Amino acid sequence: MNKIAITETDQYLFAQGTHYEIYEKMGAHPCKMDGKEGVYFATYAPNARGVYVVGDFNGWKEWETPLTKLGPGGIYAGFVAGAKEDDFYKFFIEGPKGNTLYKADPFACYAEKRPGTASKIFDLQGFKWSDSRWIKKREEGDIIRSPLAIYECHIGSFMKHPGKEDGGYYSYREFADRIVDYLKEMKYTHVELMGIAEHPFDGSWGYQVTGYYAPTSRYGNPKDFMYLVNTLHKNNIGVILDWVPAHFAKDSHGLADFDGGAVFEHPDPRLGEHPEWGTKIFNYGKNEVKNFLIANVLYWIKEFHIDGIRVDAVASMLYLDYGKKEGEWLPNKYGDNKNLEAIEFFKHLNSIVHKEYPGFMTIAEESTAWPKITGDVEDGGLGFTFKWNMGWMHDFCEYMKLDPYFRKDNHYNMTFAMSYNEYENYILPLSHDEVVHLKCSMVEKMPGYKVDKYANLRVGYTFMFGHSGKKLLFMGQEFGQEREWNEERELDWYMLQNDLNKGLQQYVKKLLEVYRSYACLWADDNSWKGFEWMNADDKDRSTYTFIRRTDLEPKCLLFINNMTPMKWERYRVGVPEEGSYKLVLNSDETCFGGNGNPVPKTITSEKGQCDYKEQYIELDLPPYTSLIYEYN
């Protein structure tokens, strides 16, 4: 039998939810059978009366090419001689009540470019990867104790070709060359790509998916996407994908009511629909659905060499009543709102992924206080590598938006996150969600005149890069994009003609250089041994001082942040050790758009009580300024 053909063992494992290479059998696979070239098609349609394949190869004749039902599990398959790569196709399904549906292939690796909705036959084999050094480094490394600085990016609006039809998108290959140069210059470690899986509506940003196994055809074919990942890896930049198992689009060609009944979603709308989002919810208690999703992650890793996934809307999966009114949801068997099937799904997913691919990251976008998101599965945790610290993000943005006069009354917004920091492995995200829907861009959130806004943002970013937790910035935030992000237009790169924007960009680049150069900023992010407040309580002057340290190296850093337009003369900071403190970075330098107020390049500590320490340093602290000093 041809190795692509589905066997009884394949059917059994799929029904058990443990066929982690099921994508190698399902979908459309070019091959040779009985001496003939063609394509082997397979799909899962347990409620169907019959399944047919239609496409370019048979003139789209509905009843001409039936697939065979292989067993009681509901898989239909068959070989079609003459079908070939680049042919468009769909499954034509006769539902349980005799109704008929045209459906795109759930396992297709390539899709027709929207607004078309067909699947496209494509052979993934043959791409020559050259990233083995990167993969080996990932497998042997410890990402928890490594620098992680993520550039969140939407390919379609990073840069555009002016005047071209269909949005002027860069292809995957064009984008690869541009983004690699930029990320290397800026010193990011990883890029997180929004909306790669195929989706029909541009405005969903890729968060309402119809093709989980298909890199969107907006920017090219799957091998073009492989080129992008390979190019990034060869330049020592990791790739994280947004992954959306929380819900899927209702579009008629997609997964919803796939065979005329509930296949991927829960049949009860109280468990199978998000009324607020207008989407379907996966049935996490169904083995075949869990298999579809878990195999999908393994597919992106194996076939496209992805380094991590950021799992979207985890809270909506964990809570049965998320975004729902009374009567729109059902409690679990214990009578509460925890989604027991989703919990087990996450444990299963993370256990398999981390076992098979050491060094691969799973990142939870989770907005509640659910315990042990990054805890070990064996200890009752969900097993994620990292969790987005949404609480820190909210408190940070709310504080930074305030007029400095009112910051003293909200001082502890900026210190609260450290009180729970050790309970999870956190990423501090300033993501796309914070710069859309009338929330303003990051720089426009800041108070004051224009020059003050940029000074505020430089101080805010310094606080963020000094704070425990890995880092994420959305594209455009690094140079002070002033308009809110809009997926229909490219970033306002022309703003780099302005001194303030160019200065902010250079400052973020310098922050990233400092971040990657000092192990104290990333080696002990989830422990108090890596962070100590010098003064967390100076609310009347709205200053924050703290140190970062690690046992990996003797170099430590002292952060001094002035969040006001006031100059604090003879400002004293308690320091942990006697000796010299050498200036590493000053946010007020003129090259960054600052005022260039003088600050000492080196300060020798003096003996005396300050901030519960036996030594202190003293300096005139300029307005809206962050200073970073190194000591051993």
C-alpha positions in Angstrom: 0.0 0.0 0.0 1.2 3.5 -0.7 2.6 5.1 2.4 0.2 8.0 2.1 -2.9 5.9 2.1 -4.8 5.8 5.4 -4.6 2.5 7.3 -6.7 1.1 10.1 -4.0 2.1 12.5 -4.2 5.7 11.3 -8.0 5.6 11.8 -7.6 4.1 15.3 -5.0 6.7 16.4 -7.0 9.6 15.0 -10.1 8.4 16.9 -7.9 8.2 20.1 -6.7 11.7 19.5 -3.0 10.7 19.3 -2.2 10.6 15.6 0.3 13.5 15.8 1.3 13.2 12.1 -2.3 13.0 10.8 -1.7 15.9 8.4 0.7 13.6 6.5 -2.4 11.5 5.6 -5.4 13.9 5.6 -5.8 16.7 3.0 -4.4 16.4 -0.5 -1.1 14.7 -1.2 0.5 14.4 -4.7 1.7 10.8 -5.2 1.8 7.9 -7.6 -0.5 4.8 -7.3 -0.7 1.9 -9.6 1.8 3.6 -11.9 -0.4 6.7 -12.3 0.4 10.3 -11.1 -2.3 11.9 -9.1 -3.4 13.1 -5.7 -4.6 11.2 -2.6 -7.5 13.1 -0.9 -8.8 12.4 2.6 -11.1 14.2 5.0 -13.1 13.7 8.2 -16.9 13.9 7.8 -18.6 11.6 10.3 -22.1 12.9 9.7 -22.0 12.9 5.9 -24.0 10.6 3.6 -21.2 10.9 1.0 -18.1 12.9 0.2 -16.9 13.9 -3.3 -13.9 15.9 -4.4 -14.4 18.5 -7.1 -11.8 20.7 -8.8 -9.9 21.8 -11.9 -9.1 18.1 -12.6 -12.7 17.1 -13.1 -14.3 20.3 -14.3 -15.9 20.8 -10.9 -18.5 18.1 -11.6 -20.2 17.5 -8.3 -21.0 13.8 -8.3 -18.2 12.5 -10.6 -15.4 11.7 -8.1 -16.6 10.1 -4.9 -14.3 9.3 -2.0 -14.6 6.0 -0.1 -15.7 5.8 3.5 -12.9 3.8 5.2 -14.6 2.7 8.4 -17.0 3.7 11.1 -14.8 6.7 12.2 -16.0 8.9 9.4 -12.8 9.3 7.3 -13.4 9.5 3.5 -10.4 9.0 1.1 -9.5 8.2 -2.4 -6.9 8.6 -5.2 -7.6 10.8 -8.1 -5.5 10.2 -11.2 -4.6 13.3 -13.2 -5.1 15.7 -10.3 -1.9 17.7 -10.0 -0.1 20.5 -8.1 -1.7 24.0 -8.4 -5.2 22.6 -9.1 -7.9 24.2 -7.1 -10.3 21.8 -5.3 -13.0 21.5 -2.6 -14.9 18.7 -0.9 -18.5 18.4 -2.1 -20.4 16.9 0.8 -23.9 15.4 1.1 -25.1 16.1 4.6 -27.1 13.9 6.9 -30.4 15.4 5.7 -29.5 15.3 2.0 -28.3 18.9 1.9 -25.1 19.6 0.0 -22.1 21.8 0.9 -18.9 23.0 -0.8 -16.1 23.0 1.8 -12.4 23.9 1.7 -10.0 21.2 2.9 -9.4 21.6 6.7 -5.9 20.0 6.2 -5.0 21.9 3.0 -1.5 23.4 3.2 -2.4 26.1 0.6 -5.5 28.1 -0.2 -6.8 30.2 -3.0 -6.1 33.8 -2.5 -9.1 35.6 -1.1 -11.9 36.4 -2.0 -11.6 32.9 -3.5 -12.3 30.1 -1.1 -11.0 26.9 -2.7 -8.1 24.8 -1.5 -5.0 24.4 -3.7 -2.9 21.2 -4.2 0.7 21.8 -3.2 3.6 19.6 -2.4 5.5 20.7 0.7 8.5 18.5 0.0 11.7 19.7 -1.6 12.6 22.9 0.3 16.3 23.0 1.2 16.5 24.1 4.8 19.8 25.6 6.0 19.0 26.4 9.6 20.3 23.3 11.4 22.7 25.4 13.5 19.8 27.5 14.8 17.6 24.5 15.5 20.4 22.8 17.5 21.0 26.0 19.5 17.3 26.2 20.3 17.1 22.6 21.4 20.1 22.9 23.7 19.3 26.3 25.1 17.3 27.4 28.1 14.9 30.1 27.0 13.8 30.9 30.5 17.3 32.0 31.3 18.0 33.7 27.9 17.2 37.1 26.4 13.8 37.3 24.7 12.9 40.5 22.9 10.0 40.1 20.5 9.0 42.3 17.6 5.3 41.7 17.1 4.6 42.2 13.4 1.8 42.2 10.8 3.3 41.3 7.5 0.6 43.1 5.4 1.1 46.5 7.0 4.8 46.5 8.0 5.7 47.9 4.6 3.8 48.1 1.3 4.5 48.6 -2.3 2.9 52.0 -3.1 0.3 52.0 -5.9 0.1 48.2 -6.3 -3.3 46.4 -6.4 -4.6 44.3 -3.5 -3.0 46.3 -0.8 0.5 46.3 -2.2 1.6 43.5 0.0 5.2 42.4 0.3 5.6 38.7 -0.5 7.0 36.4 2.1 10.4 36.6 0.3 10.4 40.4 0.0 9.4 40.7 3.6 12.1 38.3 4.7 14.8 40.5 3.3 13.4 43.7 4.8 12.6 42.4 8.2 15.9 40.5 8.7 17.9 43.7 8.1 15.7 45.7 10.4 15.6 43.2 13.3 19.3 42.7 13.1 19.9 46.4 13.2 17.5 46.9 16.2 18.8 43.8 18.1 15.5 41.9 18.6 15.8 38.2 19.3 12.5 37.1 17.8 9.7 38.2 15.6 6.0 37.3 16.3 3.9 37.1 13.2 0.2 37.9 13.3 -2.3 36.2 11.2 -0.4 33.6 9.2 -3.0 30.8 9.1 -5.4 31.3 6.2 -8.3 33.6 7.0 -11.0 35.2 4.7 -11.3 38.7 6.2 -8.3 41.1 6.3 -9.8 43.0 9.2 -9.8 40.0 11.5 -5.9 40.2 11.4 -5.8 36.5 11.1 -7.7 35.7 14.4 -10.8 34.2 12.6 -9.2 31.3 10.8 -10.5 29.0 8.1 -7.3 27.2 7.1 -5.3 26.1 10.1 -2.7 24.2 8.0 -2.2 26.8 5.3 0.1 29.8 5.5 -2.0 32.6 4.0 -1.7 32.9 0.3 -1.8 36.8 0.5 2.0 36.8 0.6 2.9 33.7 -1.4 3.0 29.9 -1.3 4.1 27.6 1.6 7.7 27.4 0.3 7.9 31.2 0.2 6.9 31.1 3.9 9.6 28.4 4.5 12.1 30.8 2.9 11.0 33.5 5.4 11.6 31.3 8.4 14.8 29.9 7.1 16.2 33.4 6.4 15.3 34.6 9.9 16.9 31.5 11.4 20.1 31.9 9.4 20.3 35.4 10.9 19.8 34.2 14.4 16.2 35.5 14.7 13.5 33.2 16.1 9.9 33.0 14.7 6.8 32.9 16.9 3.3 32.5 15.3 0.0 33.6 16.7 -2.1 30.5 17.0 -5.9 30.6 17.5 -7.5 27.4 19.0 -10.1 29.4 20.9 -12.6 29.8 18.1 -12.9 29.7 14.3 -14.8 31.6 11.6 -18.4 30.7 10.6 -17.7 31.3 6.9 -19.6 28.7 4.8 -16.5 27.2 3.2 -14.8 26.7 6.5 -14.9 24.3 9.5 -18.3 25.4 10.8 -21.0 22.7 10.2 -18.4 20.9 8.1 -20.5 18.0 6.9 -23.9 19.4 7.7 -23.4 18.7 11.4 -21.1 19.7 14.2 -17.7 18.2 13.4 -15.2 20.6 14.9 -17.5 22.7 17.1 -19.6 21.5 20.1 -23.1 20.7 18.9 -24.7 22.7 21.8 -24.4 26.4 20.9 -24.0 27.2 24.6 -20.7 25.4 24.4 -20.0 25.7 20.7 -20.4 29.4 20.0 -19.0 32.8 21.0 -22.1 35.1 20.7 -19.9 38.2 21.3 -17.4 37.3 18.6 -19.8 35.6 16.1 -17.5 32.5 15.9 -17.6 28.8 16.7 -15.8 27.2 19.6 -13.9 24.0 19.1 -15.1 20.9 20.9 -12.2 20.2 23.2 -13.7 17.0 24.6 -13.7 15.3 21.2 -10.6 13.3 20.4 -10.5 14.0 16.7 -10.7 17.8 17.3 -8.0 17.7 19.9 -5.9 15.7 17.4 -6.6 18.2 14.6 -5.3 21.1 16.8 -2.3 19.4 18.5 -1.1 17.9 15.2 -1.5 21.5 13.8 1.1 22.8 16.2 3.4 19.9 15.5 2.9 20.5 11.7 4.1 24.2 12.0 7.1 23.0 14.0 8.1 20.1 11.7 7.2 21.5 8.3 8.0 25.2 8.9 10.6 25.1 11.7 8.6 27.5 13.9 10.1 28.3 17.3 7.0 29.2 19.3 3.3 29.9 19.3 1.5 32.6 21.1 -1.9 31.1 22.0 -4.6 33.7 21.5 -7.5 34.2 24.0 -6.6 31.5 26.5 -9.0 32.9 29.1 -11.9 32.4 26.7 -11.1 28.7 26.6 -10.6 28.2 30.3 -13.9 29.8 31.3 -17.2 28.4 30.0 -18.9 31.8 30.7 -16.3 34.0 29.1 -18.0 36.8 27.2 -21.4 35.2 27.7 -24.6 36.2 29.4 -26.8 34.1 31.7 -28.4 31.4 29.6 -25.6 31.5 27.0 -23.4 29.0 28.7 -23.5 25.7 30.6 -21.6 24.8 33.8 -19.3 21.8 34.0 -20.2 18.6 35.9 -19.2 20.2 39.2 -21.5 23.2 38.6 -18.8 25.8 38.0 -17.4 27.8 35.1 -14.1 26.0 34.4 -13.8 24.3 31.0 -12.4 21.0 32.1 -11.9 19.7 28.5 -9.9 22.8 27.6 -7.7 22.4 30.7 -6.9 18.8 29.7 -6.3 19.9 26.1 -3.7 22.5 27.1 -2.0 19.9 29.3 -1.9 17.4 26.5 -0.7 19.9 24.0 2.1 21.3 26.1 3.2 17.9 27.3 3.6 16.5 23.7 5.1 19.6 22.2 7.8 20.1 24.9 8.7 16.4 24.9 9.1 16.2 21.1 10.7 19.7 20.6 12.8 20.9 23.5 13.2 24.6 23.4 9.9 25.3 21.6 7.9 28.0 23.3 4.2 28.0 24.0 3.0 31.4 25.2 -0.4 32.0 26.7 -2.3 35.3 26.2 -4.2 34.9 29.4 -5.8 37.9 31.2 -7.0 36.5 34.5 -5.4 35.2 37.7 -5.7 31.5 36.7 -3.0 29.7 38.7 0.0 27.9 37.3 -0.4 28.8 33.6 3.4 28.1 33.3 3.5 25.5 36.0 4.5 21.9 35.3 1.7 19.7 34.2 2.8 17.1 36.8 2.2 19.7 39.4 -1.3 20.7 38.3 -0.1 23.5 35.9 -1.0 24.0 32.3 2.6 23.6 31.0 3.0 26.8 29.0 6.5 28.3 28.7 5.4 31.9 29.2 2.4 33.9 30.0 1.7 37.4 28.8 1.5 39.7 31.8 -1.7 41.5 30.9 -2.0 42.9 34.5 1.4 44.6 34.1 0.4 45.9 30.7 -2.8 47.4 31.9 -1.3 49.0 35.0 1.6 50.4 33.0 -0.5 52.0 30.3 -3.0 53.4 32.8 -0.1 55.0 34.8 1.8 56.3 31.8 -1.4 58.0 30.4 -1.8 60.1 33.6 -0.8 63.7 33.9 2.3 63.7 36.1 0.5 65.6 38.8 -1.8 62.6 39.4 0.9 59.9 39.1 1.7 60.1 42.8 -1.8 58.9 43.6 -1.4 55.9 41.3 2.3 55.1 42.2 1.7 51.5 43.1 0.4 50.7 39.6 4.0 50.4 38.6 5.2 48.3 41.5 2.2 45.9 41.9 3.4 43.4 39.2 6.5 42.5 41.2 4.3 41.3 44.0 3.2 38.3 41.9 6.1 38.1 39.4 7.6 34.9 40.8 4.4 32.8 40.2 4.7 32.6 36.4 7.2 33.0 33.7 6.1 36.3 32.3 6.4 38.3 29.0 5.7 42.1 29.3 3.6 42.8 26.2 2.9 46.2 24.6 1.0 44.5 21.7 -1.2 45.5 18.8 -4.2 45.4 21.0 -2.9 48.5 22.9 -2.7 50.7 19.8 -6.1 50.2 18.1 -9.8 50.9 18.7 -9.3 54.5 19.9 -6.8 53.5 22.5 -4.2 55.8 20.8 -0.7 54.8 19.8 1.9 54.4 22.6 3.3 57.9 22.1 -0.1 59.5 21.9 -1.1 57.9 25.2 1.6 60.0 26.9 0.7 63.4 28.5 2.1 66.8 27.8 3.5 68.6 24.8 5.0 66.6 21.9 8.5 66.7 23.3 7.2 65.6 26.7 5.3 62.6 25.1 8.5 61.2 23.7 10.4 61.8 26.9 7.7 60.0 28.8 7.8 57.1 26.4 11.6 56.8 26.7 11.3 56.6 30.4 8.4 54.2 30.2 10.3 51.8 27.9 13.4 52.0 30.2 11.2 51.0 33.1 9.8 48.1 31.0 13.2 46.8 29.9 14.5 47.0 33.5 11.5 45.2 35.0 11.5 41.5 35.4 10.0 39.6 32.5 10.7 39.1 28.8 9.9 41.9 26.4 7.4 42.4 23.5 6.8 45.6 21.4 4.5 45.9 18.5 5.8 47.3 15.3 5.9 51.1 15.1 6.1 51.5 18.8 9.9 51.5 18.6 9.9 54.8 16.6 6.8 56.5 18.0 4.2 55.8 15.4 1.7 58.6 16.2 -1.4 57.2 14.4 -3.2 54.1 15.6 -2.2 51.0 13.8 -4.4 50.2 10.8 -3.9 46.9 8.8 -4.8 48.7 5.6 -1.8 51.0 5.5 1.9 50.6 6.2 3.7 52.0 9.2 4.5 55.7 9.1 8.1 55.2 8.3 8.3 58.7 6.9 8.2 59.9 10.5 11.9 58.8 10.9 12.7 62.1 9.2 11.8 63.8 12.5 14.4 64.1 15.2 12.1 62.8 18.0 11.1 59.7 16.1 14.6 58.9 14.9 15.8 59.6 18.5 13.2 57.2 20.0 14.1 54.5 17.5 17.8 54.9 18.3 17.0 54.8 22.0 15.0 51.5 21.7 17.9 50.1 19.7 20.2 51.0 22.6 17.9 49.6 25.2 17.8 46.3 23.2 21.6 46.3 23.0 21.8 46.8 26.8 19.2 44.2 27.4 21.0 41.6 25.4 24.4 42.5 26.8 23.6 42.1 30.5 22.6 38.7 31.8 21.1 40.3 34.9 18.3 41.6 32.7 17.0 38.2 31.7 18.7 35.3 33.6 16.5 35.5 36.7 13.3 37.0 35.6 11.0 34.9 37.7 12.9 35.2 41.0 13.5 37.9 43.6 17.2 37.1 43.5 17.3 38.9 40.1 15.4 42.1 41.2 15.5 44.4 44.2 13.7 47.6 44.8 15.9 50.4 46.1 12.9 52.6 46.5 9.5 51.6 45.4 7.7 54.1 47.7 8.8 57.5 46.5 5.3 58.5 45.3 5.6 62.2 46.0 8.5 62.5 43.5 7.1 59.7 41.2 10.5 58.1 41.0 11.4 54.4 40.9 14.8 52.9 41.6 15.7 49.3 41.5 18.6 46.9 40.7 18.9 43.8 38.5 21.5 41.1 39.3 22.3 37.5 38.5 24.6 34.8 39.6 25.7 34.2 36.0 27.9 37.3 35.9 29.2 39.9 38.4 27.8 42.9 36.4 24.7 44.4 37.9 22.5 47.4 36.8 20.9 50.2 38.8 17.8 51.8 37.3 16.7 55.4 38.2 13.4 56.6 36.7 12.0 60.1 37.1 8.4 60.1 35.8 7.8 63.8 36.3 8.8 67.1 34.5 10.5 68.2 37.8 14.3 68.2 38.3 15.2 66.6 41.6 18.4 68.2 42.9 20.8 66.2 45.1 18.6 63.1 44.6 19.9 60.3 46.7 19.6 56.6 45.9 20.5 53.8 48.3 22.9 51.3 46.7 23.7 47.8 47.7 27.5 48.1 47.5 30.3 50.5 48.1 32.1 51.5 44.9 31.8 53.2 41.5 28.7 53.3 39.5 29.2 53.8 35.7 26.6 55.3 33.4 25.4 52.9 30.8 22.4 54.8 29.3 20.8 58.2 29.7 17.3 58.7 28.1 17.8 62.5 28.2 20.7 62.6 25.8 20.2 64.9 22.8 20.8 62.1 20.3 17.7 60.4 21.6 15.6 63.6 21.5 16.3 64.6 25.1 17.4 67.9 26.5 21.0 66.9 27.2 20.9 67.8 30.9 24.2 66.9 32.5 24.5 63.8 34.7 27.6 62.2 36.1 29.2 59.5 34.0 30.6 57.9 37.1 29.5 58.2 40.7 31.3 56.9 43.8 29.0 55.8 46.6 29.1 57.5 49.9 28.6 56.1 53.3 25.3 56.8 55.0 21.8 55.5 55.5 19.5 55.7 52.5 16.7 53.4 51.3 17.6 51.0 54.1 21.1 50.7 52.7 24.5 51.6 54.2 25.7 53.4 51.0 24.1 55.9 48.6 24.9 57.9 45.5 23.7 61.4 44.9 23.0 63.3 41.7 20.8 66.0 40.1 18.1 63.9 38.4 16.8 65.7 35.3 13.0 65.8 34.4 11.5 62.8 32.5 14.7 60.9 32.6 15.8 57.3 33.1 19.4 56.5 34.0 21.1 53.1 34.0 24.3 52.6 36.0 26.5 49.5 36.0 28.4 48.2 39.0 30.2 45.0 39.9 
